[in-house]
Amino acid sequence: MKSLESSSRVIPAILMLILTVAAFAAIWLAVKPAATGATAEVGYGQPSGAPAIGGPFTLTDDAGRTVTEANLVGEKYHLIFFGFANCPDVCPGMLQLMAGVEEKLPQTTREKLQFVFVSVDPARDTLEKLGAYVRGFSPSFVGWTGDKANIDIMTKNYLAYYAIGTPAENDDPTIYNVDHSGFAYLMGPDGKYITHLRSSDSAASLQAGLERFVK
């Protein structure tokens, strides 16, 4: 009899634990940017009940100046994308796409928007290299980076993902890939998250999204 009573108490407890874990997993999947090449839907606005996107950070821009979350507050919207200069496909594709979209945006929209490329590969992306890389796509683009600790703080606050790969055995140790999110985060002039756009979106979709929110 005691065994049956014990089982009747344990089974509901196990079910409650499973439901709790499932609920947390659902919230995480709703806000976690998909890895490179993902095809998740474009999200508009902060998901209900999800952790806030954005927050404190301290990095350095490609001109050597310290930048923090305070730099997002002002007259401009900021479109922030995390990547690395040696990226073979997603990053150059996104930068080229955004450069093309930038040219087609109405002048009033273009003047209010700042595209920011945050390098998550500071070991190879020096400030000089980063600046030359982003402005090879558009003279208005800027690059930010910092040490790993500060990059980790920002990516965590933005729910962004990246992982430094390991060079193959006997290969050049400076040759490795970096897996990373494929989303660009649009932050308002108040420094708060508005929406995110995908690197896999079409130019027309990106342009429409920016014109919708950048006022």
C-alpha positions in Angstrom: 0.0 0.0 0.0 2.8 2.4 0.9 4.4 1.6 -2.5 1.2 2.6 -4.3 0.9 5.8 -2.3 4.5 6.7 -3.0 4.0 6.1 -6.8 0.9 8.3 -6.8 3.0 11.1 -5.4 6.0 10.6 -7.6 4.3 10.3 -11.0 2.6 13.7 -10.8 5.9 15.3 -9.7 7.6 13.8 -12.7 4.9 15.0 -15.1 5.2 18.5 -13.6 9.0 18.5 -14.1 8.6 17.4 -17.7 6.0 20.2 -18.4 8.2 22.8 -16.7 11.2 21.8 -18.8 9.1 21.8 -22.0 7.8 25.3 -21.2 11.3 26.7 -20.7 12.5 25.0 -23.9 9.6 26.6 -25.8 10.5 30.1 -24.6 14.2 29.6 -25.5 13.4 28.3 -29.0 11.0 31.3 -29.6 13.8 33.8 -29.0 17.1 32.0 -29.9 18.4 33.2 -33.3 18.8 30.3 -35.6 22.4 29.3 -36.6 23.8 30.2 -39.9 21.6 29.2 -42.8 18.4 28.9 -40.7 15.0 29.6 -42.1 13.0 30.8 -39.1 10.3 33.4 -39.6 11.2 37.0 -39.3 10.1 38.3 -35.9 8.6 41.7 -35.2 8.7 43.0 -31.7 9.7 41.4 -28.4 8.2 37.9 -28.0 5.7 37.8 -25.1 7.3 36.5 -21.9 10.7 36.2 -23.5 14.0 37.6 -22.2 14.7 41.1 -23.3 17.0 41.5 -26.4 19.7 44.1 -25.9 21.6 45.4 -22.9 24.9 46.6 -21.7 28.1 46.0 -23.7 31.6 47.6 -24.1 33.4 47.2 -27.4 35.7 49.2 -29.7 34.8 50.6 -33.1 37.1 50.3 -36.1 38.3 53.9 -35.4 39.6 52.8 -31.9 36.8 54.5 -29.9 35.0 52.8 -27.0 31.3 52.1 -27.8 28.7 51.0 -25.3 24.9 50.6 -25.3 24.8 54.4 -24.8 26.0 54.8 -28.4 22.7 53.3 -29.6 20.7 56.2 -28.1 20.3 59.3 -30.3 18.8 60.1 -33.6 19.6 56.9 -35.5 18.4 53.4 -35.7 21.1 50.7 -35.6 21.0 47.4 -37.5 23.4 45.1 -35.7 24.8 41.9 -37.3 27.2 39.5 -35.7 29.8 37.8 -37.9 33.5 37.7 -38.8 35.6 39.0 -41.7 36.8 35.6 -42.9 33.3 34.3 -43.3 33.0 32.6 -46.6 29.3 33.2 -47.4 26.8 34.5 -44.9 28.6 37.7 -43.8 29.7 38.9 -47.2 26.2 38.0 -48.5 24.5 40.0 -45.8 26.8 43.0 -46.2 26.4 43.0 -49.9 22.7 42.6 -49.5 22.5 45.5 -47.1 24.7 47.7 -49.3 22.2 47.2 -52.1 19.2 47.8 -49.9 20.8 50.9 -48.5 21.1 52.4 -52.0 17.4 51.8 -52.6 16.1 53.2 -49.3 14.5 56.6 -49.3 17.1 59.2 -48.3 15.3 60.1 -45.1 15.3 56.5 -44.1 18.9 56.0 -45.1 20.1 59.0 -43.1 18.4 57.5 -39.9 20.0 54.1 -40.2 23.4 52.9 -39.1 24.6 49.4 -40.1 26.9 47.8 -37.5 29.0 44.7 -38.1 30.1 43.2 -34.8 33.0 40.8 -35.2 33.0 37.8 -32.9 36.5 36.8 -34.1 38.8 39.4 -32.5 41.9 37.1 -32.8 41.9 37.7 -36.6 39.7 40.8 -37.0 42.0 43.7 -36.1 40.3 47.2 -36.1 42.2 48.1 -39.3 41.1 44.9 -41.0 37.5 45.3 -39.7 37.2 48.8 -40.9 38.5 48.0 -44.4 36.3 45.0 -44.6 32.9 46.7 -43.8 33.6 49.8 -45.9 34.5 47.6 -48.8 30.7 47.1 -49.0 29.6 50.6 -48.0 31.4 53.7 -46.8 28.6 54.2 -44.2 29.1 50.8 -42.5 31.0 50.5 -39.2 32.7 47.6 -37.5 32.8 46.9 -33.7 34.7 44.2 -31.8 36.4 43.6 -28.5 37.9 40.8 -26.4 36.1 37.5 -26.0 34.7 38.4 -22.5 33.0 41.5 -23.8 31.8 39.9 -27.0 30.3 37.1 -24.9 28.4 39.7 -22.8 26.9 41.4 -25.9 26.0 38.2 -27.7 24.3 36.9 -24.5 22.3 40.1 -24.1 21.2 39.9 -27.7 20.5 36.2 -27.6 23.0 35.8 -30.5 25.0 32.6 -31.0 28.6 32.0 -32.1 31.2 29.3 -31.8 34.8 29.4 -32.8 35.8 26.3 -34.7 39.0 24.3 -34.2 41.7 24.2 -36.9 42.2 20.7 -38.4 45.2 18.8 -37.2 48.5 20.0 -38.8 46.7 22.9 -40.5 47.5 26.6 -40.1 46.1 27.6 -36.7 44.8 30.8 -38.1 42.5 29.0 -40.5 39.2 28.0 -38.8 35.5 28.7 -39.3 33.1 30.4 -36.9 29.5 29.3 -36.7 27.2 32.2 -35.9 23.6 33.5 -35.9 22.2 34.9 -39.2 20.0 37.6 -37.8 20.4 41.4 -37.8 18.9 43.2 -34.8 17.1 46.5 -35.4 17.5 48.8 -32.4 15.5 52.1 -32.1 16.9 55.5 -31.4 16.0 54.8 -27.7 18.5 51.9 -27.8 15.7 49.3 -27.5 15.1 46.3 -29.7 12.4 46.6 -32.4 12.8 43.6 -34.6 15.2 41.3 -36.3 15.8 40.5 -40.0 17.3 37.4 -41.5 20.5 37.2 -43.7 18.4 34.8 -45.9 15.7 37.4 -46.6 15.4 38.9 -50.0 16.4 42.5 -50.7 12.8 43.5 -51.2 11.9 41.9 -47.8 14.7 43.7 -46.0 13.9 47.0 -47.6 10.2 46.7 -46.7 11.0 45.8 -43.1 13.4 48.7 -42.7 10.9 51.2 -44.3 8.2 49.9 -42.0 10.1 50.5 -38.8 12.6 53.3 -39.5 10.6 56.5 -39.2 
